[in-house]
Amino acid sequence: MDYNVNSEGYYGEFGGAYIPEILYGNVKNLREQYLEIMSDPDFRAEFDNLLRDYVGRPTPLYFASRLSERYGARVYLKREDLNHTGAHKINNTIGQILLARRMGKTRIIAETGAGQHGVATATVCALKGMRCIVYMGETDIARQKLNVQKMEMLGAEVRPVTSGNKTLKDATNEAIRDWCCNPADTHYIIGSTVGPHPYPDMVAQFQSVISSEIKNQLQRHEGRDWPDYLMACVGGGSNGAGTFYHYLDDMRVKLVASEAAGLGVDSGETAATIHLGKRGIIHGSRTFVMQDEDGQITEPYSVSAGLDYPGIGPMHANLAVTGRSQVVAVTDDEALAAAMELTRLEGIIPAIESAHALGALGKMDFRQEDVVVLTLSGRGDKDMETFVEYFNSTRQEGS
């Protein structure tokens, strides 16, 4: 079975390009050019040089000895939190800004939830001197103030979104509306493996530097280039796609995706899309969507702004349906407790998104000799207010 995208833009039954007619030309041009541009030696050289000298790659593969002792396996952390801008998002925005310039685009738009993709987009627009507009829900603006300030300092215009529950889904809706109104000069840098083909494949390929480095680093650490388990959080799924990419067809490797259960999968306050979603179309692709009996999208909830999304990338939908990946639902409290545990055991404060991957460690049945690689997709600077509130509340409960 092939777990990569086919020539029509589908992962099994999921994917495709369901878009308004006004965007057909843009998406068609992108689909026809992206592989050729990305394989051009000059493009690859510029991309690779920026990843090395600007982003700071390769990121370390760190053996977490105390975490390993805690969970009874050899646990490594892929340290995407050490990238410039503090997350994996910069890998994709570097690639897409170079591609946009090759296609003659002069204006960049983006959506963001946790703010990390917005910061990464604003960063590369500053680097290349391009106009940048970032759509962000008012709910996320309030809980991610630091990242909003960073985007504005970098010269981006942050446009608040007041529709829906004012989070990532709604920001994406507004970005697509903007793109429909400005198709000629604008490139939409989608931050995850969602949207119409070729975005899921394009973003996955830009993020595949993660799994490429894991292979080389494991060879040095363990004398083999494959782990027994690969673990990552998924909302739209870009860091998960990058982590899994070079191992999709390697059946020795178990793929574990952690999604946000919010207050519980059955609580009605959740973002566990793969657990609860039905087949549908969202933001240009066919995938699993959280929806009611009439097909109306239901509002997701998670303490994590980056995982607060009612869909999932089509690659991850296919991996789940075919049984290639194991999908674990992690609640707010489990993620926050896991973040606190990593901080105390290893001196690393993770992003709340990454903490959902950490929260799955205790749900696995590891053997002592198992090699586990878990991607820390981002660092926790942006989430300190939430962490402090949680820390204070647990301290009061224990007193």
N, C-alpha and C positions, 0 to 999 in steps of 0.2 A: 504493500500500500504506500502511495506517495502522499506525504503530509505537507508538501509545499504547494504553492498556488499553481493552477493550470493556466493554459494560454488564454482562457476566457475570464480569468480573474476569480476563480472559485477554489476554495478549499473544501473538497467534497461537495456538499450541498450548500455551503455557506460562502458568502462574498458577493461578487458582481458589482455592478455600478447602476444604482437606481437614483437618478439625478434629474433635476429640472432641465428642460430643453436648452435653456440659455447657457448651461454649463457643459453641454456636450462637446463643444469645440475645445474648450480648455482641457477637459479630462481626456479627450481623444488625443490631443497633442502630447499631453503628459505621458499617457500610456504608450504612445508610439516612440517617444524619445528617451524615457527614463533609463531603460536598460543600456541603450547605446551610449548615453552620456556617462552613466555610472561605470561603464567598462572602459571608457577612454583613458589611456595611460596618463595624460596630463591632469584629468579630473582626479584620478586615483592618487596621483602624487600630491596634489594640493590638499585633498581630503586627509590623506595619511599624515602629511606634514603638520597640518593644523591639529589633528588628534594628538600627535606627539608633543609638539612645541607649545600649543595654545591650551589644549584641554588637559594635558599632563598624562596621557596614556603611555604605556599600559597601566591600568590600575592594579594594585596588589591583590594577590590571592592569599589571604591571611589565615593561618591555622589558628583557630580559636580554642586554645587548650582547655580553658576552664569551662567553656560552653560544651566542648567535646566530652569532658568528664560528666557534666550535668546530664547529657542526653545519651551517653553510651555509644558514641560513634565518633568518627574522625570528621569534625565539622570545619569546613573552610568557609570564609566569607569573601565574596567577590566585592571589592570595595569601590563601588560606583559613587559612593558618598564623597570620595576624595577627588572626583573630577572638578574642574573649574565650573563654577555655579552650583556645585553641591549635589548633583544627581546625574543620572544616565541621560537625561533629556538633551544635553548638549551634543551628544553623538549624532542624533538625528537632525538637529537644527543646523549644525555645520554642513551636513550633507545637503539638506534642502536649500540652504541659502546659496550654495555654490550652483546647484541645479537651476534655481530660479534665475540667477544672473545669466547662466548659459542660455536660458529661454527668453531673455530680454525683458523680464519682469522688473518693475521699479518700485512696487509697493507690496509690503508684506502684512498679512493678517494672521492672527492665531487665536486659539481659545486656550483657556487654562482653568484648572480647578485648584490644585494645591499651590499653583503659582510657579512651580519649577520649570514647566515648559514655557510659560510666559517670560520668565527671567532668561531662560536659555535663548528664546527667540529675540528678545530685546538685546541680548548680548551680541549675537551674531549680526543683527542689523546695525548696531553701533560699530562693530568691527568692519562691516562692508559699506557703511554710509547709506543705508536704505531706510525709508520711512517705515515705521512699525506701529500697528494698531493691535491691541490685545483685548479680547472680550473676556470678561470675568464676572461671574454672578455676584450679586451684592452680598449674599451669605458668605461666599468664599473670600470676598474682599475684606469682610469684617474679621474672619478668623485667620487670614494670611496677610496681615498688614505689612509685615516686614518685606515680603516679596513684592507687594504693590509698590512700596517705596523704592525698592531696587529697580523695578521696571521703569518707573518714572525718572529716576536718576540716570538711567541708561538712555533716556530720550524717547521711550515708547509712550504712546497715548493709551491709557487703560480706560476702556469704556465699560461702565457698570451695566449689568443685565438685571432687569427687575421682573422678568416673567418667570412662571413656574415656581420652583422652590429656590430659584436664584443660585443654581450651582452649575456643575460642568455641562450637563445636558443642555441647559438653557444658553450657556455661553457658546456652545457649539452651534445651536440653532441660529444665533445672531451672526456668528462668523460666516455661516453658509449664506445667510441673507445678504451680507455685505459682498460676498464673492459673486452672487448672482447679479448684483448691481454694478460690479466693477470687474467684469471678466477679462478685459483686454490687458490691463496693466498690473493686475494683482495676482500674487501667488499666495495660496492658503497653506501655511505650514501646519499640517495636522500633527498633533503631538503623540499620537498613539497608533496602534495597528488597527484603526477603525476607518470608516469612511469608504467612498467608492474605490474600486480598483483603478489605479495601481497603488493607492496609499498603503493598505496593509502590508503588501509585499515590499514596497519601497522603504517604509519605516523599519520593517523587520530586517532588511538587508543592511541598512545603516547601523542598526543596533547589534547586528551579528558580530561586531567586533568583540562583544562581551564573551560569547562562547568560543570564538577563535582564540582569544587570549587564555581562556580557561583551559583549553586543550594543551597549549604550550606550557602553561604554568603547572598543571597537574603532572605533566611528564617529568618536570624537574622535581616536584614535591614527592610524588608517589611512584615514579617509574612507569606510569601508564597515563594515557591522555583522556581517560574517561572516568567519571564518578559512578557510584551506585545510585545516587539520588541527586537530582537538580531541583532546587526550590526557588520560587519567586512569587511575589504578589502579582495579582492581575486586577486591573480595572478595565481599561481599554486593552492593556496587555503588552506594552512595548518593551519593558525591561524583561518580562517573561519570554517574549518572542526572541529577544536578543540572547537570552540565557540558554534557551532551548535550541536555537537555530541549527547549529552544527551537530546536534545530537538527535534530531527528529527521527532519523532512520536507524539509530543505534539502539537496538532493543535491550542491550545490557543496562541502559540508563533509564531509571524511573523518573518521570517528569511529574512534579508536584506544583500545582497552581493554587495559591491562597486567595480567596475572594472575601470581601468584607461582608460579614453577617450582621453588622450593626448591633441592634439589641437582641438579635437572635433570628435565625432563618425564618421561623414561623411567627415572628413578633409583629409583622406589618411595618417594622422600621428597620429595613435591611437593604443591602445592595448586592445580595447573593444571586447574581443574574443567572449563572449556569445552573444553580440549584432550583431556581424558581421560574426562570424565563421560558417563554414559548417562542417558537420560530416566528420571526417577523422581520420588518425592515426598519432600520434606524440609521440616520445620517449617511444614507447612500449604499448600505450593504445589507444582505440578508444574514441574520445571525439570531442568537437568543436575545429576547427583549423582555423586560419586565412589563407586563401589560394586563389589563383587566379583560373580562369576558367579551367586551366590545372591541378589543384591539387597541384601546387607548393606553398610551404609555403611563405607567404608574411612577410616582416619585420615589426615587431611592433614598436611603439614608445610611450614612456612615460617619463616624467621627473623623474619618480620613477624607479630606477634600479631593484627593487624587483618585480615590476608589469609588467615589460617590456618583456612579454612572449606571443607567438602567440597561446598558447593552454590554457586549463583550466583543473583542476582535474576532473575525471569522476564523482565523487560524486556531484560536483557543476553543471556539465552539466545536470545530472539527476534531481537535485532539481529544476533547471530552467525550463526544459522541462515539468516537471509534475506540475509546478506552485507552488511548495512548497516554493520556494524562490522568492523574488523580487530582480531583478538585476538592479542596478543604475549605470549609467556611469558618472564619475566625471572627469572633465578636469584638466589639469595641474594648471591653474589659480585658479579654485575652490578649489583644494587641498591645494595650497600654501596659499590662503586666509584663509582657515579653520585652517591651522597650526598656522598662525599668530593670529587668533581669540582665539584659545585654550591657546596659550602662554600668551596673554594679559588678558584673563578672569580667567584662573585657574593657571597660573604660571607653565605650563607643556609644554615643547617643544617636540612634537611628531616626529617620523620618517615620511618621506614623504609618505611611504606606508600607515601608520595609518591615515594620513591626508586625504586620499581618503575616508575612512570610515566617518570621521568627515564631509567631504564635502557633504555627503548624508543627513545629518541632516536637512538641509534647504529644501530638496526635499520631505520630509515626511509630512503627515497630522496628527500630533499628537493631542491627547486630553490631557487636563491638568493632568488627573489622570493616564495617561499611564506611565508604568515603562519601561524604555529603557536601555539596557545594550550594550555598545559599547566597543569592544576590542581594546585597544591601543597596537598594536602588537610589537612596538619598540620605542626607544627614538631617538631624532633627532640629537645627537652628530655628526653622520656620514654625515649629510646633511647640516651642518652649512654654507658651502660655497654657496650652492644653496639658502638657506634661506636669507643669507646676500645680495646676488645679487638681489633677489626678493624684499627685504625690501628697498634696496637703489633705485631700479628702481621705485617702487611705491611712495617713498618719493619724488623723483625728479618729477614724474608726478603730484603730488599734490602741488608742490611748484610754 
